[in-house]
Structure formats: structure tokens, C-alpha cells
Amino acid sequence: MDLSKRDEHLRELMDDPDCDPQRLHATLRRFGLVNKMVSGWGTIYRIRLKELLIGLGRPARVLDLGSGGGDVIAHLAALTRRDGLQVEWTGADPDPRAHDVASRTHVPGSTFLCADADELLAQGQAFDLVISNHVLHHLEPEELTRFTEASRQLATTAVLHNDIRRSRLAYSLYNVGIAPLAAGTFLRVDGLRSIRRSYQVAELSAALGDDWTVSAPAAFRLLAQGPGRA
Ligand SMILES: C[S@@+](CC[C@H](N)C(=O)[O-])C[C@H]1O[C@@H](n2cnc3c(N)ncnc32)[C@H](O)[C@@H]1O
């Protein structure tokens, strides 16, 4: 497997609007477990998000853009509750199938909207912080620019986009590790395609431009941080 270049032409099964709805539902539900294992939000919360939330000095409003089944909000809400931080969480995803799963999560202090970034902007929405998980690598170049620009316009303080960092080791470990969790889902095929579509630090930095700082906060992870401009 050649992972020296991004395979930007690969399509993920879950991005097909006609994909098997049962498998998609099972995939979205199982993201909860898989994201906890691979997405590094525990580390990103500890080294970056927590200080941004405390720095506000008041209850925060945080948007998860492309929130899928809502599991990242569920995880982060548990961390902020543990630390006594008050956060009003909003998840937004334009896919009604994802919205349906997220709407059933019942995380205290959270709301899920079936909308994309542009719709939220048109509604005049604004948040202290905007985050995303595993969205950037799905997007075509023009979509990436539009999505990241919209995310800044929706945030008054900062934006954190968390995604996979492509490497041969990430691919090999995921290929083995996902086997016990993948039955009845798109997790194996789409996870491996996601790794092949994902960026390395310099690539994402070049794609996003000077306003963004791209770092590698944890194993196999990329974090793009930009200033809000709502
Ligand atoms: C791989 S899923 C990630 C879901 C979730 N963040 C997670 O990590 O489990 C990517 C999600 O991004 C959403 N998405 C794509 N373009 C978007 C946009 N412009 N605004 C908001 N969400 C978007 C898709 O509908 C999809 O649910």
C-alpha cells in the first residue's frame, strides 16, 4: 500500500446517499467506541480545549460541525462535567440519517441540528468555539475551503478541526485492530479509505493557508487550529 500520497479520489461507502441504511446506522452508533479509541479527543481536551473553555470565564457555547452520531459531544460533555465546566453543546450535520442517530443520544446540555455550516451561517448562528472530527479528509478542495472558512465565521474565539494523520503504521494497526468491531458496519472499508484520504501535517497546512496552525497532538492525529472571526 503506497501511503506517500493522499488518495483523494477514493470514495467512502458512507458518503454514498444510497448506501445500506442499516449498516450506516450501525456504523454511526459504533463511532462512539471507535472514536474514543482513536480520535485523541481526551488529549486534545487536556492540552487545548480545556484551557480555551476556562479562558472564556463564563459558560461556553460549542458547536461540533459534522457531528455524525453525536458521540464526540457525548465524550467531551462527560469530560467537561467531570471538570465542573458549563458548556452548551450544539451538534450540526446535514445528513438526516446522522441527525436521527445523534438525536437519540440524550446528552445533557446538548442540541442536534440537521444543517450544514452554510445553513448555520445563514441562520446567523455563532458559537464561542467550533470543533470537528473526521470531516476534513472527506471534503474536496473547494469544500474544504468553504467548510473551514464557514467554521471560522461561526466561531468568536477559536476553531479546532481534528482528523487522521496518514501513515503506513496507522493503516496497518487499524487494519488489524478494527476487525473485532467491524461486523455489520462500514468501519473497516471506510476507516482504511479514510486513512488513505487523510493528510499529513505539511499537506493540511498548505491546503488551509497561513491563518491555521496544524499540529500532531497525538499518535496518528492532526489538529488544525484557527482563530474565530464571528
Ligand atoms: C465521517 S463523518 C464524521 C462524523 C463524526 N464527526 C464522527 O467523528 O463520528 C463526516 C460528517 O461530516 C458531515 N459533513 C459533511 N460536510 C459538512 C458540512 N459542510 N457541514 C457540516 N457537516 C458536514 C457529513 O454529513 C458526515 O456526517
Ligand as a Chemical Component Dictionary entry (heavy atoms), coordinates in Angstrom:
data_LIG
# 
_chem_comp.id                   LIG 
_chem_comp.type                 NON-POLYMER 
_chem_comp.pdbx_formal_charge   0 
_chem_comp.three_letter_code    LIG 
# 
loop_
_chem_comp_atom.comp_id 
_chem_comp_atom.atom_id 
_chem_comp_atom.alt_atom_id 
_chem_comp_atom.type_symbol 
_chem_comp_atom.charge 
_chem_comp_atom.model_Cartn_x 
_chem_comp_atom.model_Cartn_y 
_chem_comp_atom.model_Cartn_z 
_chem_comp_atom.pdbx_ordinal 
LIG C1  C1  C 0  -17.090 10.694 8.864  1  
LIG S1  S1  S 1  -18.406 11.654 9.351  2  
LIG C2  C2  C 0  -17.798 12.126 10.958 3  
LIG C3  C3  C 0  -18.895 12.168 11.960 4  
LIG C4  C4  C 0  -18.453 12.498 13.378 5  
LIG N1  N1  N 0  -17.824 13.808 13.449 6  
LIG C5  C5  C 0  -17.539 11.437 13.923 7  
LIG O1  O1  O 0  -16.350 11.680 14.075 8  
LIG O2  O2  O -1 -18.012 10.335 14.202 9  
LIG C6  C6  C 0  -18.343 13.201 8.473  10 
LIG C7  C7  C 0  -19.618 14.013 8.677  11 
LIG O3  O3  O 0  -19.459 15.332 8.163  12 
LIG C8  C8  C 0  -20.697 15.786 7.691  13 
LIG N2  N2  N 0  -20.499 16.950 6.809  14 
LIG C9  C9  C 0  -20.007 16.959 5.550  15 
LIG N3  N3  N 0  -19.997 18.229 5.063  16 
LIG C10 C10 C 0  -20.480 19.040 6.043  17 
LIG C11 C11 C 0  -20.718 20.470 6.154  18 
LIG N4  N4  N 0  -20.462 21.285 5.138  19 
LIG N5  N5  N 0  -21.241 20.957 7.300  20 
LIG C12 C12 C 0  -21.496 20.116 8.341  21 
LIG N6  N6  N 0  -21.284 18.763 8.289  22 
LIG C13 C13 C 0  -20.783 18.236 7.162  23 
LIG C14 C14 C 0  -21.269 14.545 6.985  24 
LIG O4  O4  O 0  -22.674 14.591 6.834  25 
LIG C15 C15 C 0  -20.813 13.418 7.930  26 
LIG O5  O5  O 0  -21.813 13.042 8.863  27 
# 
loop_
_chem_comp_bond.comp_id 
_chem_comp_bond.atom_id_1 
_chem_comp_bond.atom_id_2 
_chem_comp_bond.value_order 
_chem_comp_bond.pdbx_ordinal 
LIG C1  S1  SING 1  
LIG S1  C2  SING 2  
LIG S1  C6  SING 3  
LIG C2  C3  SING 4  
LIG C3  C4  SING 5  
LIG C4  N1  SING 6  
LIG C4  C5  SING 7  
LIG C5  O1  DOUB 8  
LIG C5  O2  SING 9  
LIG C6  C7  SING 10 
LIG C7  O3  SING 11 
LIG C7  C15 SING 12 
LIG O3  C8  SING 13 
LIG C8  N2  SING 14 
LIG C8  C14 SING 15 
LIG N2  C9  SING 16 
LIG N2  C13 SING 17 
LIG C9  N3  DOUB 18 
LIG N3  C10 SING 19 
LIG C10 C11 SING 20 
LIG C10 C13 DOUB 21 
LIG C11 N4  SING 22 
LIG C11 N5  DOUB 23 
LIG N5  C12 SING 24 
LIG C12 N6  DOUB 25 
LIG N6  C13 SING 26 
LIG C14 O4  SING 27 
LIG C14 C15 SING 28 
LIG C15 O5  SING 29 
# 
